[in-house]
Amino acid sequence: MLIRFRSKDGMFRVQAEPSTPFIGVLKKLSEDIPKADMASARISSSPSDPGRFATDLSASTVGALDIKHGDLLFVTYSDRQEDSSMETDRVQGTQGAVQAERAPGRQQGMTAQETFESVKQLPIDDLLDKKDGKIKRPRDPKMCRHGDKGMCDYCMPLEPYDLGYQEEHNIKHLSFHAYLRELNATSNKTGSASSYMAPLTEPYYGTAKFCPSGHPPWPEGICSKCQPSAITLQQQQFRMVDHVEFSDPGIINTFIDSWRQSGTQRIGFMYGRYEEYDIVPLGIKAVVEAVYEPPQHDETDGVSWNPNEDEQAAVDRAAELLGLQRVGVIYTDLTDAGEGTGSVICRRHVDSYFLSSVEVAFAAQLQRMHPAASRWSSSGKFSSKFVTCVVSGNAKGEIDISSYQASASAEAMVAADLIEPSANPSVMRIKEPSSTRYVPEVFYKRINEYKRAVNENAKPAFPVEYLLVTLTHGFPEAPKPQFSTLSFPVENRAHLGASQDFAAVARQLNLSASSGDDTSLSAISDFHLLCYLFSLSILGRDEEQLLANVAKSQSLEDGYKLLESAGWQTLLTIIREST
């Protein structure tokens, strides 16, 4: 089919199919108009209609946008060499304001190429961006008729998003970078900023604060140009993180001990790093090295979390010096089965729920607090790598871990204040419209009894599974945890008789008031001990870094430097005098 575009630089024609992603159409159009900054482009069906941003349409197919053969569309854009501060046209200025509001991570006037080059991603994203990602296949002895150095359709490498490979290996979700390769296959050359157009756009379900029509913003006024489009929910085909790996089983055992001793639930933040996960093409895993338990009020059926900003800042500083970051949240939902065998009740299963509507909203909010930087997004960020783990009973009555993420749509709906948990944990409610809340039409796709995909109205409620992405989890075959000991008392467990104080530090470091210390380097390598020492603010910045280096590498040279430092000697003196 042929699509016609009319612009200020003339008429252009693009060949496409109904199944062609619209981002591929925009890519071809940008090649015909090389001076156009397609990140600022708007598409409409009438010259008097400012239309919608091209980036908002990029994820849809030509057929889904109801574009027919021979249709004439109008495209407006700013030139690449133009300075947006020099624009005098009111409509273009308004468009720029709308785009800036939709993409808060991108400065107004910054081109897509500049965004690409300026975004600082995580090292794992930079690593996977450079990888080929192709799935190598051996020579098929039955079908391949060529020599050992030849290649044919039966042995040539597959793309990381190959559907057949997913089905054969039971991969439910594409990895994030495989999903990116699929989008970029029709729009950009991976790793190249030449003629670059961001394939990702964060979902935005709020009303535009600036409208080209000139009326006051919502709630004083609204029109078809600034109101959000109808939302159609479907299960997310990719996931930002594929696997959660706990570097040592002791991490989980220590965390669950709180429930074993008190019968009440517990919550903690997981600290670790992101690494490549080679089980799936271009996969990412979150490697958990420690769990920090914030101030909280534990009950048998839940937890009330009481943030302490000063304590949290000390933990984050310690994690940063140790080369770690906050990668997720973990909490228990355990009830003893009362059989005296250590078995627990299974509450989460296919006939009830896996993650309740309250938990999905909680996960989405935490993910919004930990956005993932991405040069492939028009805003410079996209969704989050923050994961949610639940320790609960499985179908066998055993304690097990389940790992999840809320979808990008869930994050956007929470941001727009469109959803709220319901009394039924398996469904999420759509909030009622109000004078300050505009609620668009919301649908979700499901397969009916005739095996056909149909749209269902999501109001007043819809299944939480449309906002949920499942992850795998596990432990390494040969554990090599970063921390060699987990014997120091866990923070905020005074109700269990475990206190972090100078006496506990003295025991951990084997200090004596009458003689010198006989501290082993492995005794220092304890995350909970390090967080406590950092919170005392006795060591200087250089000494804190030296302490972190000793904990990571257990180097004798760094150990001697630490023992000879003034801050460490001051700390030891205070501990001895206090105990």
N, C-alpha and C positions, 0 to 999 in steps of 0.2 A: 504494500500500500504506500501511497505518496502523501506526505504531510507538507503543507505550505506554511512558510513563516514570512510575515511582513515586518520589516524593521526600518529604522532610520537610514540604514545602508542598503536598502533594496529588498527584493523578494528572493527567498531561498527555499529550496526543496530538499527534503530528506526522505530517503527510503526506509521503511520500517515494517515490522510485522506486529500484529496485536499482542504477541507474547514478548516483544522487545521491551526491556526496561527503559523507561523514559530517560534515564541518565545516559543511555547509549545514544538516544536521539539528540540530547543536548551536547554530547561530545562531538557528534558529526556536525552539528550546527556551529559549535565553537571553532571547528576547523575551517568552516566557510567564512566565519567572521573572526579572524584572529585577534583583532583589536578589542573585541568585546570581553568585558569581565563578566563571565557567566555566573559568578557568585552573586552578582547584583541584579541578574536578569529576572524579569517578571513575565509570565505568560498569561494571555487572556484571549477570549474569543471575540472581543469587540474593541475597537480603537478607543472607545470612551471608558473602558473598564480597566483600571490599573492591574487587575488580575492577581495571581498568586506568585509567590517566589518560586523560581525554577527548582531551588533546592528542596522545597517542600513537596514537589512532585516527583523527585528523582527516584524514590524507592518504589513507585508504582509502575505498572506496565502500561503500554499504549492502550490496550484493550480496557484495562481497569479505569482509565481516565475517559473512556467513551469517545475516543478519537477515531474518526472514520476516514476512509480513503478520500483524499481530495480536500479535507478540512483545511480552512485557512485560520491560522493562529497569529496573534500579534505579540511581538516580543520587544520589550524595552530594556535598556541596559546602559551602564556607563562604560566609557572606554578605559582600557587599562592604563593609558598614560595620563588620564585626567586626574586632577587632585580633587578629592571629594569636597574639600573645604572651599573650592572655587565654584561649586555648583550653585546656581541661583534659581533653578526651577523648583517651585514649591513642591510639586508632586514627587520629584526625584529626592528632594531633601526629606520628605515624609517617608518615602520608601526606605531611605537609609536608616531613619530612626526606627522604623518597624523591624528592619533586619537586625539592628544593634540590640533591640529589645528581645528578639527571638534568639539571638546568639550572644549572650552576655560575655562569653569568654573571648570574643573577638572585638578588637577596637574598631570603632567606626572609621571607614576610609582605608582600612587594611585590606589588601587584595587577598584572594585565596592562596596565591603562591607565597605571599609573605606569612600568612597564617601557617602554611605547611612548614616553612623553614624555621619559624620562631617557637613552635610548640616543643616543650621539653617532655618527652615521654619517659616511661620507666625503661630501664636497661633491657628488660625482657622484650618489650615492644620493639625497641631498636634492633635487637638481635633477630627477631622473627621477621621484621620488615626486610632484612637483608637475605633471608633464607629463600632458596628456590621453592621449597614447599612441595615439589612434585613427589608423588608416591611411586617409588621404583618397583618394577615387577621383573621376576626372573624370566628367562626364555622358556616358552611353553613347548615341551618336547613333542606334543601332539599336533599343535597348530602352526608353530613357527617353521617355515621352510627355508630360512636364511641361515647364514653362518653365525658364529659366535659374536662377531662384531656388528652384525646387522640388527635391524629393528623393524617391527611391524605393528599392526593394530593390536595384536595379542600380547605384546610385551613392552610396548612403549609406556613411559611413565604416565600416571594419571594425575589430573589436577587435584589439589587437596580438598576440593569441594565435590568430588565425583560422587554422584548419587548411588551408583552401583556399589562402590566401595563402602559407603555408609551402611547400606542395607546388609551387605555381606558380613560386615564386622559389628553389626548391631550398634552403630553410633547414632544416638537419638538426636543430638544437637551438633551442629558444626562448631568448630572452634572459632573464636572471634577473628583470628587472622585468616583462616580459610574462608570465612564469610566475606572478609575484606577483599580477598583475591577474586572471589566470585563477582563482587560489585565492580572491582577495578578492571576485570576482564573486558568490560564494555565501555570503560570511561578513561582510565589512566594506566600508564605503565608504572608498575609498583616501584617505589623508590625514586620516581622522577617527578620533579616539580614543574617540568615543561608543559605548558598548556594545561595546568592542573585544575581539576574541579573536584571539590570534596565530595566523595560518594556517600558520606554519612551526615545525617541531620538529626539532631536530637528531637524526639517527639515534643510538641508543644500544644497543649490543649486549653490554654488561656486565651482571653480576648486581647487583641492588639491595643496597646496604649496610645498609638498614634494612627489615625485613619486618614487616607487620602481624601475622603469626602469632606473632611473639615469639621465634622461634628464633635462634640465633647466625648471623651472616652467613657467606656462603661463604668458605672451604671447609668450615667446621664444619657448616653446614646449608644446605639449599636446598629450596624448594617451588615449586608452580606459580605462586604469587603474586609471587615475587621473581626467578625465572629468566627470562632473555630469551626472547622468542618466536622461532620459526623465522624465518630470514632468506631472503627471496626476492629475488635480484638480477635487475635488468633494466637495460638501457642508460638512463642518465639523460637525460631529455627536455629539460633546460635546461642552460645553462652560465653560470657566474658572470661570465666575460669572453668576449666574442665575437671579438675581433680583437687582434692584437699589431702595433703600428706602430713601426718603427724610424725615428726622426726624420731619420737621415742614414745612407746606405750606408757611410760611413766607420767607423761604430761596429762593423759586422760585419767589415769588411776589417781593421781594427786587431786585432780579437779573433782572427781566423783566421790572422793573420801569425805567431802563436806556433807553430801547427802547420806552417805553410809553412817556418819556419826550423828546427824541431826534429824534426818528424815525430811528436811526442807530442801527446796530447789535452790539453784545457784547459777549465777551468770558471770561470764568473764570475756575479756577481749583477747583475741588471739594475735600474737606478734610473730612475724616471720618474714618471708620474702617470696617473690614470685620467680619460678624457674620454668624451663622448657619441660613439657610433658610429651614424651615421644610415643605414647600409646595411641594418640590420635594425631592426625596431620596438623602441624603448627599449633599444637596444644600448649596450654599454660596450666601449671599447678601452683597452688598456694602451699608452701612448706611452713608448717607451724612449729616454732621452736619453744614457745612459752605461752602461758595464759595468765593475764593479770586480772585479778578480781577486784572491781571497784567497790566503794562503799555501797551497801545494799541492805535491804530488809528482806530476809528470806521467810517464805511461808511454804506450807505443804503443797499449795496449788499454784504458786507463782512467785515472782520476785518484784520488789520495788527498787529500782535503781536510783541511787542518790549521788550524782556526779560531784566530785571534788576537783575543781579546776587546778589547784596548786599541785595536788598529788598526781593528777593526770599529766600535767606538764612535766613533772620529774620523770614519770615513766616514759613518756614520749621522747624526752631528751636522752634517757638511758638507751632506749631502743635505737635511736638514730646513731648514737656513738657505736653501738654494737652492730650496725649495718642491717637493722631490722625495721619493720614498719607494721602498723596495725593492718592486718589482712582480713579480719572478720570477728564475729561474735559467736560465742558458744554458750548454751544454757541447758540445764537438765529439765526433764519432764518425766520423773520416775515415781512409781508407786509400787511398794513391795507387794507381792502376790500373797503374802501371808502363809506360805507353805513351808517356811523354814529352810528352803533350799537356795535362797538367794535369787530366785526368779522374780521378775517384775511383770506388771500388767501391760499388755499391748493395747494402746489406745489409738495409735496412728496406723491405719491400714486402708486398703482400697475402698472399703465400704464406709469409712468415716471421713478422714482427712489426713493429709500428710503434714501440711503447714496451715494453721488456722488463719482466718481473715485478719485477726489481730496481729499475728506474727508476720504475715505478708506485709501489712502496712508498716510494722516496725522495721522489717528488713529494708523496705523501700526507702524509709526515712533515713536509716543509717547509710544506705548506699548514696543517697543524695549528699550526705555529709562527707563522703569519700569519693568524689568523682574521679574518673580515669582520664588522664590527658591523652589526646589522640590527634595527630596531625592530619588524620583522614576525615576529621569532622569539621564542618563549617564553623563551629563554635570553639574549636580547639580542645574539646572534651566530649566524651561519649560514655554514658552509663557509668558503671563502677565495677571494680574487681573485688569489692568487699563481699565476703561470703557469710552465710548463716549456717551454723551447725547445731543440731538438736540431739541430745543424748536421751534416748527413750527406750522403751521395750519393743522388741520385734515380735514376730508371730510365734517364735519359739520360747518366748518369755525371757530372752537374754537381753542384756544391756547392749545397745547398739547405737551407732552414730548415723545420722542422715544429714546431707549437705544440700543447701539450696541457694538460689539467688532470686530476687524479684526481677521481673522483666523491665526493660526500658520503658514500656508503656505504663507499668505500675508506678515507676518513679515519676513519670509525667502526670499521671492522674493524682498522685499524692501532692505534687507541687501545685496543681491547679485546684486542689481541695474538692475533688469530684467524688471521692469514695470514702466509706467509713465501714469499720467492721460490723458484723451482724451477730445476733444471738446464735445463729447457726454457724459453727466454725468453718463449714465447707463452702460458704457463699459470702460474697462481698456486696455491700449495698451501694447503690448510686445515691448521692446526696440530693436533697430537694433544692431546686433553684431558690435564690433569695435576692434581696436587693443588692448584695455584694458578690454573689456567686452566679455566674452564667454556666449552665449545664447543657452541653450539646447532646444530640442524639448519640446513644451508645449501643452498639450491636456486638454480638460475638458469633463467630462461625462454628458450626457443629455439623457432624455427619448424621443425617436423619436415617430413618428405618429403611429408606430406599438407597442408601449408600451415596447420597448426594450431599454436597456442601450447601448449607442454607444459612442465612443470617437470622439470628434470633434477637429480639429486643432485650437489652440487658437491664432495663428498668423493670422492677425496682432493685433486682439483685441478679447476680450471675456467679457461676462457679469460680472459685479462687484459682483453679488450675490454669486459667488463661493469663494469670499474672505471675506464674511460677516457672522456674527453670531448675531442673534437678542436676546435681553434680555427683561424681563418685568420690570415694574417700578410701584411705588405707594407710598402711605403715610400710616403711622400707624393709626389704628382706635382710639387709645388713645395716642396722641403725648406726648413724654417725651424727648424733645430736651435737649442736653447737655448745651446749652447756653440759658439763660433766657431772653435775650434782643438782638435785632438787630437794635438799634436806633442810634448807632455811625455811622458817615458818612463812606460810602464805599470808599476804596482806589481808587486812580486814576480816580476820577470823577470830577475833577476841571472844566471840560468843561460844567458840569451841575450845577456849583455853589456850589458843595459839597466839602469841604476841610477838611482834617485831620490836625488839628493844636492844640495848647495848649488851645485855646478858646473852641474848640469842646470837649476836654478832661474835661475842667472845667465845662461845661454844663452837660456832662455825669455823672461826679462824684459829682455834686452839690457843687462845691467849691465856697467860697466867700473870697475876699481879706481882709475883715474886721473881719471875725470870723473863727472859726474852721469849718472843713468840716462835712457834714452830709451824707457821702457816704453810700449807701446801698450796701450790698454784691451782690445783683442781678445786680446792675449797672456795676460791674466789669466783670460779666459773659457775655461778648460780644466779639466774635472772632475778629472783625475788630479793636476794641479798644485794645485788647491784642497785636495784630500784630503791631499796631502803637507804643505802649509802648515798646515792645521789640526792635523795630528798633531804638529807641532813645539811647540805650546802656547806660542808667543811672543806672539801677538796676544791682546788682551783680548776679552771677549764682544762689546762694542759694535763693536770693530774687525773681528771676524770677520763680524758681520752686515753691516758696511759693505763688506767685501771681497766677500761674497756678492752684495750689491746691485750692485756694479760689474760682477761677472761676468755677472749676469742682464741688466742694462739698458745697461751700458757708458755710463752717464751721466757727462758731463764734470764736473758738479758733485760727484757722489759720488766721482769719480776724484781730484779735487783734495783733497777731505776725507781720502781714504785716504792720499794722498801726504804730507799734513801731519800725520797722526796719529803719536803717539810710538811706538806698537807697530810700525807699518810702517817707520819710520826705523830702529828697533832691528833689525828683521829685515834690512833692506838692509845695515846696518853689519856684522852677523854674516856675511852672505853674502860681502861684499867681502873681509873679513878672512880668511875661510875659503878663498877661491879665489885 
